[in-house]
Amino acid sequence: MKRGYAQLLERYYNVKSPELKQKAKEQIYKKYGTNKHCIKCGTQLLVTDLKEYQYLCLKCDENFYEFETL
């Protein structure tokens, strides 16, 4: 999971074109999206590849534990 996940996130954060950024975002959410939501902004959370955390908010760029999610 780590390599493909890292590549998708890198593409999302580094691409300049809004169209390509949206396409990368759709690919990330399709593969790693969850039914949990960010407590700060309400955005759907992703599964993270970090051992310490379970979820990642792509919009806030924050990591969350299970108990911190909606």
VMD Tcl script that builds the backbone (N, CA, C; Angstrom):
set m [mol new atoms 210]
animate dup $m
set s [atomselect $m all]
$s set {name element resname resid chain x y z} {
  {N N MET 1 A 0.830 -1.198 0.000}
  {CA C MET 1 A 0.000 0.000 0.000}
  {C C MET 1 A 0.869 1.255 0.000}
  {N N LYS 2 A 1.971 1.246 0.691}
  {CA C LYS 2 A 2.731 2.470 0.906}
  {C C LYS 2 A 3.215 3.120 -0.380}
  {N N ARG 3 A 3.743 2.348 -1.305}
  {CA C ARG 3 A 4.318 2.944 -2.511}
  {C C ARG 3 A 3.256 3.596 -3.389}
  {N N GLY 4 A 2.199 2.876 -3.684}
  {CA C GLY 4 A 1.134 3.424 -4.510}
  {C C GLY 4 A 0.435 4.597 -3.851}
  {N N TYR 5 A 0.232 4.471 -2.556}
  {CA C TYR 5 A -0.401 5.530 -1.774}
  {C C TYR 5 A 0.461 6.782 -1.796}
  {N N ALA 6 A 1.737 6.614 -1.542}
  {CA C ALA 6 A 2.672 7.745 -1.526}
  {C C ALA 6 A 2.748 8.410 -2.896}
  {N N GLN 7 A 2.723 7.633 -3.946}
  {CA C GLN 7 A 2.775 8.201 -5.297}
  {C C GLN 7 A 1.533 9.025 -5.602}
  {N N LEU 8 A 0.369 8.520 -5.217}
  {CA C LEU 8 A -0.865 9.275 -5.446}
  {C C LEU 8 A -0.880 10.577 -4.655}
  {N N LEU 9 A -0.456 10.518 -3.398}
  {CA C LEU 9 A -0.417 11.736 -2.582}
  {C C LEU 9 A 0.590 12.733 -3.127}
  {N N GLU 10 A 1.725 12.247 -3.563}
  {CA C GLU 10 A 2.743 13.137 -4.135}
  {C C GLU 10 A 2.208 13.816 -5.390}
  {N N ARG 11 A 1.540 13.057 -6.218}
  {CA C ARG 11 A 0.946 13.626 -7.431}
  {C C ARG 11 A -0.082 14.689 -7.072}
  {N N TYR 12 A -0.923 14.405 -6.079}
  {CA C TYR 12 A -1.956 15.360 -5.657}
  {C C TYR 12 A -1.335 16.660 -5.148}
  {N N TYR 13 A -0.349 16.568 -4.280}
  {CA C TYR 13 A 0.243 17.753 -3.669}
  {C C TYR 13 A 1.153 18.544 -4.617}
  {N N ASN 14 A 1.738 17.890 -5.618}
  {CA C ASN 14 A 2.724 18.564 -6.466}
  {C C ASN 14 A 2.216 19.029 -7.822}
  {N N VAL 15 A 1.069 18.549 -8.247}
  {CA C VAL 15 A 0.563 18.927 -9.567}
  {C C VAL 15 A 0.000 20.352 -9.525}
  {N N LYS 16 A 0.221 21.094 -10.574}
  {CA C LYS 16 A -0.240 22.489 -10.643}
  {C C LYS 16 A -1.600 22.627 -11.312}
  {N N SER 17 A -1.876 21.776 -12.261}
  {CA C SER 17 A -3.119 21.850 -13.021}
  {C C SER 17 A -4.312 21.433 -12.155}
  {N N PRO 18 A -5.351 22.267 -12.065}
  {CA C PRO 18 A -6.541 21.903 -11.283}
  {C C PRO 18 A -7.221 20.624 -11.776}
  {N N GLU 19 A -7.201 20.410 -13.088}
  {CA C GLU 19 A -7.824 19.214 -13.658}
  {C C GLU 19 A -7.079 17.960 -13.234}
  {N N LEU 20 A -5.736 18.009 -13.299}
  {CA C LEU 20 A -4.938 16.852 -12.903}
  {C C LEU 20 A -4.998 16.619 -11.399}
  {N N LYS 21 A -5.085 17.699 -10.640}
  {CA C LYS 21 A -5.206 17.587 -9.188}
  {C C LYS 21 A -6.528 16.918 -8.828}
  {N N GLN 22 A -7.605 17.298 -9.489}
  {CA C GLN 22 A -8.912 16.698 -9.251}
  {C C GLN 22 A -8.905 15.218 -9.622}
  {N N LYS 23 A -8.260 14.869 -10.713}
  {CA C LYS 23 A -8.182 13.471 -11.139}
  {C C LYS 23 A -7.413 12.644 -10.108}
  {N N ALA 24 A -6.300 13.182 -9.607}
  {CA C ALA 24 A -5.517 12.493 -8.579}
  {C C ALA 24 A -6.346 12.321 -7.307}
  {N N LYS 25 A -7.097 13.353 -6.950}
  {CA C LYS 25 A -7.950 13.306 -5.760}
  {C C LYS 25 A -9.005 12.208 -5.896}
  {N N GLU 26 A -9.621 12.109 -7.056}
  {CA C GLU 26 A -10.633 11.081 -7.293}
  {C C GLU 26 A -10.035 9.688 -7.180}
  {N N GLN 27 A -8.829 9.503 -7.702}
  {CA C GLN 27 A -8.160 8.207 -7.619}
  {C C GLN 27 A -7.846 7.845 -6.167}
  {N N ILE 28 A -7.396 8.824 -5.402}
  {CA C ILE 28 A -7.067 8.587 -3.996}
  {C C ILE 28 A -8.312 8.185 -3.219}
  {N N TYR 29 A -9.401 8.932 -3.382}
  {CA C TYR 29 A -10.625 8.642 -2.635}
  {C C TYR 29 A -11.264 7.327 -3.068}
  {N N LYS 30 A -11.145 6.994 -4.331}
  {CA C LYS 30 A -11.715 5.738 -4.824}
  {C C LYS 30 A -11.028 4.541 -4.173}
  {N N LYS 31 A -9.726 4.631 -4.016}
  {CA C LYS 31 A -8.962 3.505 -3.494}
  {C C LYS 31 A -8.815 3.534 -1.968}
  {N N TYR 32 A -8.664 4.712 -1.370}
  {CA C TYR 32 A -8.342 4.811 0.056}
  {C C TYR 32 A -9.370 5.572 0.887}
  {N N GLY 33 A -10.494 5.944 0.305}
  {CA C GLY 33 A -11.524 6.667 1.036}
  {C C GLY 33 A -12.217 5.806 2.085}
  {N N THR 34 A -12.736 6.442 3.131}
  {CA C THR 34 A -13.453 5.741 4.204}
  {C C THR 34 A -14.819 6.382 4.400}
  {N N ASN 35 A -15.571 5.856 5.339}
  {CA C ASN 35 A -16.864 6.459 5.668}
  {C C ASN 35 A -16.741 7.404 6.864}
  {N N LYS 36 A -15.529 7.721 7.282}
  {CA C LYS 36 A -15.264 8.645 8.392}
  {C C LYS 36 A -15.056 10.055 7.844}
  {N N HIS 37 A -15.306 11.063 8.709}
  {CA C HIS 37 A -15.164 12.454 8.290}
  {C C HIS 37 A -14.329 13.250 9.283}
  {N N CYS 38 A -13.658 14.268 8.773}
  {CA C CYS 38 A -12.778 15.135 9.553}
  {C C CYS 38 A -13.588 15.954 10.560}
  {N N ILE 39 A -13.083 16.058 11.788}
  {CA C ILE 39 A -13.774 16.846 12.803}
  {C C ILE 39 A -13.567 18.342 12.605}
  {N N LYS 40 A -12.577 18.724 11.824}
  {CA C LYS 40 A -12.293 20.142 11.584}
  {C C LYS 40 A -13.074 20.704 10.401}
  {N N CYS 41 A -13.067 19.973 9.269}
  {CA C CYS 41 A -13.678 20.522 8.055}
  {C C CYS 41 A -14.828 19.678 7.498}
  {N N GLY 42 A -14.999 18.454 7.997}
  {CA C GLY 42 A -16.089 17.605 7.534}
  {C C GLY 42 A -15.790 16.806 6.276}
  {N N THR 43 A -14.573 16.896 5.758}
  {CA C THR 43 A -14.181 16.176 4.548}
  {C C THR 43 A -14.035 14.689 4.835}
  {N N GLN 44 A -14.337 13.865 3.849}
  {CA C GLN 44 A -14.161 12.420 3.967}
  {C C GLN 44 A -12.690 12.111 4.239}
  {N N LEU 45 A -12.432 11.188 5.162}
  {CA C LEU 45 A -11.063 10.830 5.515}
  {C C LEU 45 A -10.561 9.662 4.686}
  {N N LEU 46 A -9.248 9.601 4.568}
  {CA C LEU 46 A -8.566 8.514 3.881}
  {C C LEU 46 A -7.904 7.609 4.905}
  {N N VAL 47 A -7.681 6.366 4.525}
  {CA C VAL 47 A -6.847 5.473 5.318}
  {C C VAL 47 A -5.432 6.010 5.180}
  {N N THR 48 A -4.650 5.985 6.267}
  {CA C THR 48 A -3.286 6.474 6.195}
  {C C THR 48 A -2.293 5.314 6.227}
  {N N ASP 49 A -1.085 5.577 5.803}
  {CA C ASP 49 A -0.048 4.548 5.843}
  {C C ASP 49 A 0.846 4.689 7.074}
  {N N LEU 50 A 0.511 5.594 7.971}
  {CA C LEU 50 A 1.275 5.788 9.200}
  {C C LEU 50 A 0.795 4.816 10.280}
  {N N LYS 51 A 1.721 4.210 10.988}
  {CA C LYS 51 A 1.361 3.253 12.042}
  {C C LYS 51 A 0.659 3.925 13.211}
  {N N GLU 52 A 1.020 5.161 13.504}
  {CA C GLU 52 A 0.488 5.854 14.671}
  {C C GLU 52 A -0.961 6.299 14.502}
  {N N TYR 53 A -1.386 6.495 13.281}
  {CA C TYR 53 A -2.718 7.028 13.006}
  {C C TYR 53 A -3.475 6.110 12.056}
  {N N GLN 54 A -4.811 6.227 12.082}
  {CA C GLN 54 A -5.633 5.434 11.171}
  {C C GLN 54 A -6.131 6.218 9.959}
  {N N TYR 55 A -6.275 7.551 10.097}
  {CA C TYR 55 A -6.921 8.330 9.045}
  {C C TYR 55 A -6.160 9.605 8.705}
  {N N LEU 56 A -6.383 10.096 7.483}
  {CA C LEU 56 A -5.771 11.328 6.992}
  {C C LEU 56 A -6.838 12.189 6.345}
  {N N CYS 57 A -6.841 13.484 6.672}
  {CA C CYS 57 A -7.702 14.446 5.991}
  {C C CYS 57 A -6.850 15.112 4.920}
  {N N LEU 58 A -7.211 14.925 3.675}
  {CA C LEU 58 A -6.453 15.485 2.563}
  {C C LEU 58 A -6.547 17.003 2.534}
  {N N LYS 59 A -7.688 17.546 2.899}
  {CA C LYS 59 A -7.884 18.998 2.866}
  {C C LYS 59 A -7.091 19.697 3.973}
  {N N CYS 60 A -7.169 19.189 5.191}
  {CA C CYS 60 A -6.454 19.802 6.326}
  {C C CYS 60 A -5.011 19.329 6.431}
  {N N ASP 61 A -4.684 18.235 5.765}
  {CA C ASP 61 A -3.381 17.587 5.868}
  {C C ASP 61 A -3.084 17.225 7.331}
  {N N GLU 62 A -4.096 16.666 7.993}
  {CA C GLU 62 A -3.989 16.253 9.390}
  {C C GLU 62 A -4.232 14.751 9.497}
  {N N ASN 63 A -3.586 14.120 10.449}
  {CA C ASN 63 A -3.789 12.706 10.739}
  {C C ASN 63 A -4.659 12.570 11.974}
  {N N PHE 64 A -5.476 11.503 12.013}
  {CA C PHE 64 A -6.413 11.305 13.102}
  {C C PHE 64 A -6.396 9.871 13.613}
  {N N TYR 65 A -6.679 9.747 14.914}
  {CA C TYR 65 A -6.949 8.451 15.515}
  {C C TYR 65 A -8.421 8.132 15.281}
  {N N GLU 66 A -8.796 6.882 15.513}
  {CA C GLU 66 A -10.196 6.448 15.345}
  {C C GLU 66 A -11.145 7.317 16.184}
  {N N PHE 67 A -10.818 7.563 17.434}
  {CA C PHE 67 A -11.722 8.275 18.324}
  {C C PHE 67 A -11.872 9.766 17.964}
  {N N GLU 68 A -11.043 10.285 17.087}
  {CA C GLU 68 A -11.130 11.697 16.700}
  {C C GLU 68 A -12.001 11.933 15.471}
  {N N THR 69 A -12.605 10.906 14.937}
  {CA C THR 69 A -13.362 11.029 13.695}
  {C C THR 69 A -14.858 11.094 13.943}
  {N N LEU 70 A -15.570 11.556 12.922}
  {CA C LEU 70 A -17.042 11.601 12.978}
  {C C LEU 70 A -17.617 10.442 12.207}
}
mol reanalyze $m
mol bondsrecalc $m
mol representation Tube
mol addrep $m
